Amino acid sequence: MLTIIIIVAFIGIGTYTFMQQKVFGVNPSGSRLARIEKSPNYKDGSFQNLSVTEVMPKDASYWGLLKDFLNKPKTVEPAQAIPSIKTDLKNLKAEKPTIVWFGHSSYLIKSKSVNVLVDPVFSGAASPISFFGKAFNGTDAYEVEDFPNIDILILSHDHYDHLDYLTISKLLPKVKKFYTALGVGAHLEHWGVKPENIVELDWWESQKITDNLIITSTPARHFSGRGFTRGKTLWSSFVLNIDGYNIFIGGDSGYDYHFKTIGEKFGPFDIALLENGQYGKDWPLIHTTPEETAKVAEELKTKVLMPVHWAKFVLGYHPWNEPINRLTKSLAKTDIKLTTPMIGEPVVLDSIYPQKVWWNFE
C-alpha cells in the first residue's frame, strides 16, 4: 500500500511540475477575471455556448475514442508533401484585401499597408509536445522570419492549433497589438506581451481601430482550455471590416443559430473563412461537417467561401482531403464562389480567387 501511495504521489508531483511549463499558459485572475465574471456568457465558473453544448455526446466513451485513435486510417495524412507557393510577404502589394493561407487556420490578411495575422501556428505541431500533432510534410513552408511587422494579431481561442506558445514568443517583436477573446490575454501576458498591447473582446463587442478598420467579436459554438479545466477563456469568431470590405473570421465552431444572426447583423460578407475539417462523430456539436460549412456560408450571406482548418494537422479521423471534396460537392448547389488556394497562394478580393484542384492524392 505504501508503495502505491508513493507511486501515485510521484505521478501527481510529476504531472503538476509538467503542467507548470509556460506553454500551458495561465487562467485569468485579478482584473481580467473580474471583467469575465460580469460577462453574460460566463456562468457557474465557466464560459457557456448560446445553446447547451456537450463537447462529446453522452453515449461517447473514452475507450471508443482511444480505439478510433489507434485505428485511424492511413489516409488521415497525405502520402506526399502538400504543395505550396512561396510569396514574399514582406513586399506583398495589396491595394485590395489580400489573404495568404499557411495551412490549418493560420492566414495573413493585408489591405494597403495594414497587416492582420490570424491564429498563427508555425512551430511544426498543434500540441504542447513537439512529437504529437506534427504538421504534414510540406506545410511548414513559412517561418516567423518570413513575416513583416504585424499591426493586428487576432486569436480566436486558446486551443493549441490556434494559439501556439513558440510562435507567439517569436512573433512578439513584430506585433503591435493583439485582439482576442475574453480571458485569452492572461496567456499572452504570462508569455511576455505587455497588457496595453492586448485587447480582449466579449461577444458583440467592437473596437474601431481606425476610420477604415473595425473588429467585432461574434459568437462561436466551441470550448476552450489548455490544461485540465475548460471554459476559463472565451472562444470567438470575428467580423473584420477593412477598407470597405467585410470579412468573416470563423475560428472554430459547431453549427448553431448564431451564424444566421451574424449574417443578419453584419452580412453580406465579401469573404468568409470557415473551418472545414477535423470534424468527427464523437464531437458533432463543436465542429461543422462540410455540409454544415456550406449551410453556414449561405446563412452568413457571403459571396466567397475560403475553407480553413484543414490540410496541416491530424485532429480528426477522416481522410485528410475528404473535407474539401465534400464541401465542393455541397457548395455546388449554391451561388457562393469557393476559393481553394495552395499554402502561400494569394487570394485578392474582387480579383483573384484560386480554384485549382491541388489535393487529388491520398
Secondary structure, DSSP 8 states (H G I E B T S, - for coil): -HHHHHHHHHHHHHHHHHTTSGGG-----HHHHHHHTT-TTEETTEE--SS---SS-TT--HHHHHHHHHT--GGGS-SS---B----GGG---SS-EEEE-STT-EEEEETTEEEEES---SSBSSSSTTSSB--TT-----GGG---EEEEEE---STTT--HHHHHHHGGGEEEEEEETTTHHHHHHTT--GGGEEEE-TT-EEEEETTEEEEEE--S----SSS---SS---EEEEEETTEEEEE--S----THHHHHHHHH--BSEEEEE-S---TT-TTTS--HHHHHHHHHHHTBSEEEEES-SS---SSS-TTHHHHHHHHHHTTSS-EE----BT--EETTTB----------
